[in-house]
Amino acid sequence: MTGSTIGTVLVTGGAGFIGSALSHLMASSAERWVVLDNLHPQVHPSGERPPSLHPAAELVIGDVSDPSVWTGLLADFRPEFVVHLAAETGTAQSLHEASRHAEVNVLGTTRMLDAFATAGHVPSHFILSSSRAVYGEGVWLREDGTSFLPGQRSHAQFERGEWDFPGAVAQASEATRTWPAPTSVYGATKLAQEHLLHAWTGSHDSQLTVLRFQNVYGPGQSLINPYTGIVSLFSRMAMRGESIPIYEDGAIVRDFVYIDDIAASLGAVIERRPTVHPAIFDIGSGVGTTILELAQHIAAFHHAPPPHVTGAYRDGDVRFAECDISRSVTNIDWTPKWDVEQGVARLQEWIASQP
């Protein structure tokens, strides 16, 4: 980052994993860096200000879905930038906590927009952290060269051990050519956030940039949240000398993107304000890694037993999630720096240093 002053910034959900990393990258160069976060016990068990949040960040404790919180926050604060990170993020969790995901992700977003309307203030730029979950399974290509959206794998498919869609190959997602088709409640609520902000900003001459993040991991990730992701889960298993169990046939593909690269993408948008349309960008490493490959990296680091494929499955899980980042690299002047092997090694070192 340049170190120049970037104006006033509001970061919703800004005391979490991504928000804290972003604060260390940019908070000291902002006129004001205000964080709104409810310090959810699933992530913040102590309920206290996390030490990972930069000292320059002003923390306001409150829920984005509470109108009174917004009234108090905007009484004397007029942010130029809004980085909207606040969200319930558990893909599997959303299947049995759909109302909570809708309340935070959808209602929380409309509460925010209503609060700005009531306060008579229109931020110049909204930046939304969206998700690869909006694509669902994305686009697959048949042997004859035709493409299709396969939808969700059925329970019957899983029972047969039919992990892929027969006669087809998955394609990397990219915002200008991959139609969103979420297969989870979480993904549906993230797409709703995109639509709400597109409608509101378009009517108020405000700029919107949407960043669709792939699987984020790295130091600072919650180690107590059961929905935090498989990288930290696998790491703790390997540290205990356990063989990591792998679902399906081990060939599930994910694009694992290191936290520093995620923070850098957000910082690049704040500094450079890309105006290309559509301002929707895919943020990942740009490289797909199978779950088995990931587990093997982690096991090797700890000299743990080799991972074992179980054939178990999780209903609603996506088989393939990888993105094409070429358009993002060109338009926001950002390039990921960490490959999965380097990032996994750094995460292991950080976990080992934790109490």
Number of C-alpha atoms within 10 A of each C-alpha: 10 8 12 11 14 19 14 19 26 24 25 26 26 28 32 25 23 22 25 23 24 24 26 17 18 26 25 18 19 18 14 21 24 24 25 24 22 20 22 17 12 15 20 17 12 11 13 10 14 16 9 15 22 20 12 17 23 15 19 19 19 20 20 25 18 14 17 13 18 22 15 12 18 16 9 9 15 18 22 17 21 20 21 22 22 24 24 21 18 19 21 16 17 20 15 11 15 15 13 15 26 22 18 21 25 22 19 21 24 20 20 20 19 15 20 18 13 12 16 10 16 19 19 15 21 23 23 23 22 27 20 29 27 24 26 26 26 31 25 22 17 15 11 8 9 9 15 13 17 16 17 18 19 13 14 10 12 18 12 8 14 15 20 16 16 9 10 18 14 22 18 18 25 25 22 13 9 15 15 21 20 22 21 24 24 27 25 22 27 28 23 19 25 22 11 16 22 17 11 18 18 12 9 13 12 15 20 25 27 25 25 24 22 24 21 22 25 23 20 17 21 18 17 14 16 14 16 20 17 15 21 24 16 21 25 18 17 25 18 10 15 17 19 24 18 20 17 19 18 20 18 21 20 23 25 28 25 26 23 20 20 25 20 20 24 25 19 18 20 22 16 11 17 16 13 10 9 11 19 21 25 26 35 29 28 21 18 18 19 19 20 22 17 21 25 21 19 28 23 13 16 17 13 18 14 19 23 16 16 13 15 13 16 11 13 18 17 22 20 25 26 27 27 19 22 15 16 21 16 10 17 22 13 20 19 19 13 16 14 20 14 12 19 25 16 14 22 21 11 14 18 11 8 8 4
